[in-house]
Amino acid sequence: TSLDLNDGDAAVIAFYDAADDALQVAGWEAGEWRVEAVAAYPWAGSYSSLAFDASNRAAVSFYDPREGNLRYGRLAEDRWVVETVDANADTGRYTSLVFDAAGHPCISYYEVSRGNLKYARWDGSAWVVEVVDEAGDVGSYSRLAFDSAGNPAVAYYDATSGNLKLCRRGG
């Protein structure tokens, strides 16, 4: 489950709906909840993260358990468009979606099969994926943010040492 507020301060929630086996997005609109399916299959939407782009359109990153992939969905022309971001092994849990200063989606996440923290960003034409930390079993419970210079920072759990870690790009 992930919560964000749009620019009108309306609550929007991304969640897995077990009854419909779907990733759903619910938004408070005109005094009632409007619910839309983003992806419909068993456990779609696990480890989801919701954010709004500069045009106030909702987007969500999530884990696809059928394929073991990181997926990204965005609202475009009143319908959800979903694409695969990273399909390398079993990857995409504990996602954290944030838009950078250029308006591009960026996602931190955990690569299950190798126990790595990864970072993906849309460069305007393709997803660029990199390993941030691979020292042990690291990267679960990630949270992404950007500093005032536009550099990404990720807080995450290191299961090998039992510590909370912070990784920050310095330029």
Protein Blocks (a to p, Z undefined) as FASTA:
>chain_A
ZZdddfkopacdddddfklopadddddeehiacdddfbgcehihiaiacdddfkopacdd
dddfknopacddddeehiacdddfblghjehihiacdddfkopacdddddfknopacddd
dehjaccdddfblghjehihiacdddfkopacdddddfknopacddddeZZ
